[in-house]
């Protein structure tokens, strides 16, 4: 009798354990993202310091165990001789160096491919390790220098990973014993002390592990090792920690250097779990007569290719004064931010196919956000073997990608009237710039782009085309272009893109323009484009920009965190604009809104929200509490380390001085208390349901950890997370870009 009782009691207890753990896991589910994955060259920080949060030092440091950024630790794969530096750990102690290093906590990346690359060197007997692991410390471990070799260890706790955890628990209960974990180690190759290496770890969607290793300067001939995965597809760790630390016995001495860390995942993964609203079906959105197109600046592509992302142009060039064009030398960099890196594309594809597949990802991202298509640059007569030839190749690849991914996703060719060297001088000197209207319409680029099935066509069959700075040519010039295209069998409708033109000038363009767009403001201004041209054209197109920061001129427009962006969207909605042009998707020399470093997915997610509002005519219902944050990582009045102090471009009369504020833009299902903690100071604000903006001052002259943002309801934390960017008081070159991010869950924070 007692045996039966205890038997059923044990079954009931184990069933309860399964139920409790299953419920706990469901409650702890969190969105995945690549927004917070580490991408670091350490060059913007000062020598002799430790990188700020989200990097965090590990271990105990003394006079004999030191960790700091040093110019001598700059990776030769990057070769920044001006501001370059890497992380250097030196251990001359007898017993205290083991476990010392640095760690980085991040939001788990989406399922699928994952890439990690970094550069390192070591000396002496001080071996060190790299770990890419979950909260329990299980995942991938790389030994660097142990026994002067490179080795990989893979480990997964069978009873603690998901999916498949419930089945594993049931198996454990039925067997009455716990599965044992036996980490596997595989030595891949020998290493030499004092030599710099670039190593990559690539994890496929099926968990195959590929390791590549190259030495400097032989970076074009890496050794490649395919490791049979010891991680089952159903038991992949939920990666959230990257660690580099000494792992040798405490009495061993030496040093190691680390630089050029790059991690990448699936950028086009679903954003649904991050959005505070439920997106309408795409078919319903597309039935709206209101259309939204993003200006695609093909000069800066995503870098997605079969090339190692840790050695690509973006990784080597960004914030590298050694390779910065002369016009940007005083800024210390060509760009302040870049597209989020992508895992390496599969090998064996031709260049054309690689380009199209990269553009397919752009189309998928754009569709997910709610775009109807792209406004896309072309150059009508590119010089042979010049950059414009490459740019046109990218643009045509994007048109092909649109056809593959979604034939309803359309492209508006925006074709520059470039002029070859062979044009006679008398034509170049015409008052209109050059009398090349017929030549323009007859060029191969124009005919090919406007004949492409992905090109946008109106209901009457006319193909839509445009050009930025349309006022560079007279209305008569454009009329001749349209007439010549018609003669060539290409009925066309011209959409003018203007840059701050008067209504008097715009009136002269009215007969030729099927639609009119303005490049728009970059600050909060009294701007109403729609009433200005409503009586001049059939399609009125409003601009939406996030910010404008230019390294080539050391200048910025004050967008007041997200104020200018939100003002432009709400003006387009309230003034009933016919179309919207998002300016831009990818012009990183001025401003971009695609998923990127420094700005993350905030502009992308906000655009998705506003696009639905604009198309449906109804503000989306908030179904999830979400935080968006924006702030600069340095005060505009901070002392300049190198280069020059940047100037603000004044625009209008509303914002006349730089705004140094930290903004929390909260989407609230119900009224709540908003909190922003800056250093030891906690600021609070009572907010109603809906979208609420809360701003607090950005401190000057002090270095601080990233702000902590919270939503509280009835004294209970609903959402809390830490920003990704520390506030700097000392730095190499100015960076006045507004940095931003998204927090959608209490466990979604960095810098833990």
N, C-alpha and C positions, 0 to 999 in steps of 0.2 A: 504494500500500500504506500509506504513512504517512498519506495523507489519510483513508483508511478508519479507521485506528487512532485518529487524533485526533478523528474524527467520533464514534466510539463512546465514546471517552474523555470527550468533552464531554457526551454524553448521560448517561453514567453519573454524571459529576460533578454535573450538574444534578439528576438523580434523587435523588442523595444529599442535595443541598441541600434539596430539597423534603421529603424524609423527615425530615431533622434539624429543620427549622423546624416542620414539622407536629407532630413529637414534642415539641418544645420548647413549642409553644403548648398542646398537650394537658396537659403537665405544669404549665403556668402557669395553667390554668383555675382560677378562684376563684369562690366564691359571690358573688352580688350582693345588695344590701340597701339600704334607705332609712334604716337606723338611724343612719348617721353623716353624713347630708346636713346642711349648715349651716343653722341657724336661729338668728339672732343679732340682738340689739338693743343689745348692749354695756352695758346699764344696770347690771348687777351689779358691774362692775369700777369702779375708781376713776379719776377724771379725771387726766390727765397720764401715764397708763400706756399701754402697748401691749397689746392683748388677748393672753392666754396661748395656748399650744398647746391645740387643734390649729391656731389661727391662727399664722402665722409671717410676720415682717417680711421684706420683700425690698428689696435695695438698700443703699446706704451713707448713713448719716445724720450730719449735722453741725449746727453752729449755724444754718446757712442752709437745711438740708433737714431738716424735722422731721415726725414721724408720731406722733400720740398721740390718746387719747380726750379729747374736750372737750364741755362742756355746750353750747357755741355751735354744735356740729355735730349736735345733736339734731334728728331729722326732725320737721317740723311735722305730718306724717301720723300720727305717734304722739303727740307733744305731752306727754311726761313732763317736767314742770317741776321735779320733786323730785330724781330720780336719773337723768334722761335724759341721754344723751350719744351722740355718734357719732364715727366715726373721721375725723380731719382731717389732711390732708397739706398742708404749706406749703413752697414752694420759692422761695427768694430768691437762689439761687446762680447763678453764671454758667455752670456746666458739670457739675454733679454730680447733678441730680435725676432724670434719665431712668431708667426702670425701677424706681423706688422705689414701694413699695406693700405689699400684704399678700396672702398666699395661704392656701389651706385644702385639705388633702388628705383624700379620703374614699374609702370603699369604693364601687366602681362600682354605680350604681343598676340595678335590673332593666330589661330591655327594656320598651318601652312609653312611655307619656306621661311627660313630664318638665317641671317648672315651675321657673323662677328669677325671683324678684322682688327689687328693692332700691330704696332712695331715694337720691338724690344731688343735689348742687349743685356748681357750679364757678365760679371767678372768674379773671380774667386770661387769659393765653395758655397756661396749663398744662392741656393736654388729657390725658384719661386713658382707659384701656380696661378692659373686663371680658372675661375669658376663661373659657370652660367647655371644657376640653380633656382629651385623653388624655395619656399619659406623654411622647409625642413632641411635644406642643404643638399638635396638630391638633384641630379641633373648631369651636366657635363663638366669634367675636370681636365685641365691640361697642365702637365708638368713641364716646366721650361728650365732645362739645365740640370735636372736631377740626373746624376751619372753622366753629365754632358750629353743629354739626349732630350728629344721631344717625345712625350708619351701622352696618350689620351686615356682617361678613365671615364666610364659611363656607369651611372647608377640610378636606379629608380626604386623607391620603396613600393612593392607590389600592393600593399594594403592601404596606401595613402594617396594614390594618384587617381585622377579622373580624366575621361569617363571610365566606366567599368568598376567603380569602387564598390557599388552594391553587390555586384556579382562576386568580387573578391572577398567581401565580408561574409557573404553566404558560404563561400567555399571554406573560409577560415572557420566559421562556426560548425559546418558539417564535419570538418576534419578534426576540430578541437585543438588545432595548433596553428601557430603563426608561421608564414613563409619567411625564410631567411634571405637576407640581402647579401649578395656576394658581388662587390664591385669588380669589374674587369679592367685590366690595364693592358694597353698595347703600345709598345715602343715603335715609333715610326721612323726616326732617323737620328743621327748624331748631330750635336751642335758644337760650336767653337766659342770659347770665351772671347769677349771683346768685339765680336762681330754683330752687326745689326741685321735683324731678320724681320720680315713681314709675314705674318701668319694669318690665315683665314680659316674659319670653321663655318661650314655651310650645312645646314640641316634641311633635308628635303621634306615635302609634305608627307612622305611615307617613312620619315625618320632615318633615311640613309645619311650617313655622316661623311662629308668630304673635307679633307684637310689639305690646304696648299701652303707651301713654304718657299720663300725666295730670299735671297741675300742681296744686300746692296753692294755694287750697282746692278747686279744681274736680275733686275725685277721682271724682265720679259720672259724669263725661262724658269717659272716656279716648278718645284717638285709637287706632285699631286698624289694624295693617298686616299683611296676609297676605303672607308672603314665599315665593315658589316655592322649595322646598327644593333646595339643591345637594348634599344628602347623599342618596345612594341608599340604599334600604332595606337592601341587603346590605352596606353599607359605613359603618355608623354608628360613630363613635368610641366607645371604652370610656371614658366620662368619669370622671375621678378627681381633677381639679384645678379649683378656682375661684380666679381671681386678679383683683385690682384694682390697677392700677399706672399711673404717669405714662408716657405714650408720646410726649410732645412732644420736639422737639429740645432738647438739654441747656441751651441758653442761654435758653429760654423760662421765664418765671416766672409764679407764680400759686398757686392752692390748689384743693383739692377736698374735699368732705365726703361721707361714706358712712354709711348707717344702714339698719336694718330689712331685713336680708337673710333671705330665705326661699326654701328649695329643697324640692321635693316630688317624689316618684315613686310607683310602684305599691306601696302598703302591703300589699296582699293577694297579692303574688307568693309563689311557693312557698318554703317554709322548709326543704325536704328536705335541701338541701346543707349546712345549718347544724346539723342535728341529729346527735348522736352515735350515734343508733340508727336502725334501719329501722322505720318505722311499719307496723303491721299494717293489712290492708285494712279500710276503714270498715265493711263488712258484718260482718266478724268482731268488730270492736269493739262494734258496736251489738247484737250477740247477747248480750253480757254483761248479766246482771241488774243489775250495778252501773252507776249513772248519775251523770253529772257535769253540773251546770248552773252557769252563772256569773250573778251578780247584775248585771243591766244597769241602771245609773243613768242614766235618759234625760235628766236635767237637763243633763248635759254630753255633748252629741253630738259627733261627730267633726269637724264643720264642713265636711264634704264637700258642696259645692253648686256652683252656677254663679257664685258670688261669688269674686272674686280672693282667694286665700288670704293674700296679703301685706297685705290691708286688712281681713281678717275680725276678728270680736270677739276670738278667741283671740290673734291677733297684736298687736292694739292694747292689750288689757287686761292680759295676763300681765306681772307684775312692773312694774306701772304704778301707783304710789301715787296719781297724780292721779285714777284711775278705780276705785280699790279701795273696796269697801263699808266703811263706818265700822267694822264689827266686825273688820275685818282691817287697819286702817290701821297698827297697830304692826308688822305683818308685811311691810308694803310691797307686798302682792300678794294677790289673791284665791286664786290657785293657784300651786303651785311647779312644776308640769309640766302637760302637755296632750297630747291625741292628736297623733300625728304628722300634719303637714299633708298634704293631698291635692292633686293637680293639679285645676285647675278642671274642673267637669263641663261637658259640651257645652251650648250655649245652646238656647233655644226650648222647653224643657220646662216644664210647669206645676209649681207648688209641690208638689203632692201627689206627682207622679212623681219629682221631685228628691229628696224625702224618702225615698221607698221605695227608690230606687236607692242612696242613701247607706246605708240599712239593709241592702240586699243585700250590700254589701261587708262589713258587720259579721258577717253570717251566714256568708259564705265564710271569713272569718278564724276564726270560732268552730268551724266544721266542720273546717277544716284542723288546728286544735289538738286536736280530738278531742271537743269538747263535744257533748252530746246536746240542748242547748237553752239558753235563757236564763230566769232568774227575773226578771220584768219588772214594774216599778212602774206603777201607774195611780192616779188620784185619782177616787174614786167620785162626788163632787159638786163639780167645780171651779167656782170663782167665775167668772161671765161676764167675758170679756175679760182674764182673769188669766193668769199664767204656767202654771198647772196645765192650762189648755186646750191650750196649746202642747205641754206635756209629754205629755199624752194623745195628741195627734196623732202625736208621735214614736213612742209605744209601739204604737199601732195600725198605723203604717207598718212597724214592725219585724215585727209579726205577718204583714202582707201580704208582706213580703220573705221571711220564712221559707217561706211557701207557694210563692213563685216559685222560690227557690233549691233547697229540699229539703223536701218535705212531711213527711219523717220528723224534721226538726229542730223540736223542740217548745218551746212557751212556757208557763211557769207564771205566770199573772197574779197579781201581788202588789198587791192593791188597798187603798189607804188609805181609812179610813172618815172622809173629810173631811166637814165639817159646814157647810152654807150659812148665811148670815146670817139667813135666814128661819125657822130652827128656833126654836120657842118657848123662852123662858128656862127654864120648868119642866122641859123635856126635857134642856137642856144641863146642868142642875144635878143630874141623877140620880147616885147613887153610882157607877154604872158609867161615868160620863163623859157618856153620853146614851143614851136608850132608842131607838136608831135602827136596830135590827136589821132590821126590815121595810123601812124606807126604803132602807137599804144594799142589800139584796138586790133591791129593785125598781128601782134606778137604771139608767139607760140604759147607763152605762159598764160596770157589773157584768154586765148581761145580754149586752151586745155582746161583751165580752172572753171570757166563759165559753162563749159560743155559737160563737166563732170556730173554724174547722177547724184552725187552727194550735195551739190550746190543748192541753196535755197531758191525755190521758185514760188512766185505768187500764184493766186488762183487763176489768173489769166495766162499763165505759162511763162511769164517773163522771169529771167534769172536775176537775182539781186546781187549787186556788187557795190563796192565802196572804196574809199581811200582815206586814211587819216590825214588831216590837214587839207581837206578838199578845197579850201579857199586859196591854195597855192595856184590853182588854175581858175580861169574865169568861167562863168556859167556857159558862155558860148563854146568854150573848149570842151566842156563836158557834154554839151548838146551834140557836138560833132562826133564825140566818142560813141554816144548812144546810137546815133544815126549810122555810123560805120559798122557797129556791131550788128545792127538790124540788117544791113546789107550783106553781112557775112553769115546771115542765118541764125543770129543769136539775139533774139529780142531781150532787152535788158531794162531793168529798173535801177536807177542810181539812188543810193542812200548817202547823203553828205555827212561827213564827220568834221565838225568845226571846233575851233579852239578859241573860245571867247570872242566871237565876232559880234558886231553890232547888229541890231535888227535891220538897219538900213541895208547893210551888206547882205544879210540873210534873205531879205526880200528879193534881191536880184537873182538868188538861186532858186526861188520858189518854183518857177516853171519847170526846172530840170529835176528837182528832188522829189522822188516818191516818198522819201523819209528824211528826217533831219535828226542828227545826234550831236551832242556837245560833249567835249572832253570833261567838262564839269569842274567843280571846285574840289579842294582837298582839305578844306576847313569848314567849320560851321558858319554859314553865311546866309543872308537873305537871298536864296537862289530859287527861282521858279522858271525853269526852262520851258515847261509845257505851255503856260499862257503866252510866253514870248513868241512861240512859233506855231501855235495851234491853228491859226488861220493861214499858214504858209505852206503846209504840207499835209499829206494824207496820214503819214505814220510819224508820230512824235516819240522820240526815243530819249529816255532819261538815263543819265550816268549814275553808277554807284561805285565809289572808291573807298578803300579802308584807310589808307594813309599814303604819304608821299615823302620818301627820304632818299636823297641822292648823294652818293659818294663822289660823283664827278664834279659836283659844284659845292660840296660841303654845306648842304642846305636841307631844310625840312619845312614842311607845312604843318601847322599845329592842328591835328585832327581831334584833339581833346579826347584821348582814349577812343571809345567807340562812338562818340557823339556825332561826328561828321558822317560816318557810315550809316548810322541809324537814321539820321536826318535826311540823307539822300534817298534812302529806301522809302521812308514814310512820306516824303514829298512826292515821289513817283506814284505812290499809292493814292494819296489824297488828291493830287492833281490829275489823276486818271491818265497817266502816260500809256501809250499804246504798246510800246516795247521798253525794255531796259537793256542797256549794255553795261556789263560789269567790267570796269576798267581798272585793273586787268586781271587775267588769270595768271600770267606768268612773266610779267616784265619786272624782274628783280632789280633792275637798275633804277626803278622808280617806286612801283608798288605792285605786289602780287597777292592773290587770295587763294591760290591752290594750296593744298596741304604742304607745309614747308617747315623748315627749322625756324626757331624763334617765335613764329606765330602759330604753329601747330595747326589744329583744325578749327580754331575759333571762327575766323571769317567764313570758312567753308560751311560750318554748321549754322551760323547765323544767316548766311545766304539761303540755305535750305528752308529755314523758318520763314524768311521774308518772301521768298519765291512763292511758297504756298499761299501766304497771305495775299500777295499781289495777284496771283492767278485766280484764286477762289473768291476774292473780295471779302473774306472773313478771317479775322485774326485767329490763328490756330489755337485750339484748346490745349492748355498745359496739362499733361498727364504724368509728368515726372519732374521732380525738383533737380535742377541742374545749375551749376555755376560756370560762368565765363569770366575770365579775368584779363585785365590789360594793365601794363605799367612799363615804364622804361627802367632799364637796369642801372641807370645813372642819372643824376640830376642835370638839367640843362646848364646850370651854372657851375658845375664841377670843374675843377682845374684840369687842364688838358695835359696829358703825359707826353704825347707826340702829336705831330700834325698841327692843325689849326682848330680853333673853336668854331663850331658850326653856327650858321646864321639861320634865323627863322624868316621865312617868306610870309609877309603879311598879306592877308586876303580878306577884304571886307572890313567891317567895323565891330563885329561881335567878339572875335578873339584877337587881341592885339599883342598879347604876351605869351611866352611859353607856359604851358600848363603842366605842372609837375604833380601828378596825382596817381593814385592806385585805384583802379576801378574794379568793383565786383558787380557784374551784370547777372542778376539771379532770375531764373524762371521758377515761379512758385505756384504750386497747386493750390495753396491756401496761404493766408497771411502768415508771416513769420518774422523772426528777428534775424537780421544779417549781422555778421561779425567779420571784421578784418583785424587780424593781429599783426602789427608791424613792430618787430623787436619785442619789447615787454609791454607795449601799449596795445590795448584792445579797444577798438572802435565799434560801436553798435548802431543799428538803425532799424526801426520798425517799418516793415514794408507790407503792402497789400498784395493780394494774389495777382498773378500775371508776371510781366517783365518789370524788374526794378533795378535801377542803376544806383549804386552807392559808391561814393568816392571819398578817399582820405588823402592827406598830404604824403607825398614822397619825400622822405627825409633827405637833407643835404649834408654832405661832409661826413657821412658815417657809413660803414659797411654793415649790412644786416643780412641775416638768413632770409630766404623767400618768405613773403607774407603767408599767413594761414587764413583761409577763407572758410566760413561756416554758415550753415542755415540751421536755425534752431526753432523748434515749435513746442510750446509748452515746456520749455527748459530742457528739451530733449534734442540731441544733435541728429539732424536728418541727413545732412551732407556736410562733410568736412574734408578739406584737402589742402596741401601746401603747394604754392606756386612752384614752378620749375626753376625760376631764375633768382639768384641772389642779387641783392642791391650792392653795387660797387662804389667805393669812394676813390679808389685808385685803379687805373687801368692804362693800357697802352694807347689805343686810339679811341676817340669818341664813338659811341654807338647809340644814336638817338632814335632807333627804331622802337616802336611800341611792341613789346613782347606780349604774348597772350597764350592762353590755354583753356582747357575744359576739364571740369571736375564733375563726375556724375555718380559718385558713390563714396561712402565714408572711408573705404579702404583704398580709394584712388588718390594717393598722395605720393609725393617724392620727398626725398631727404629724410627718411625715417632713420 
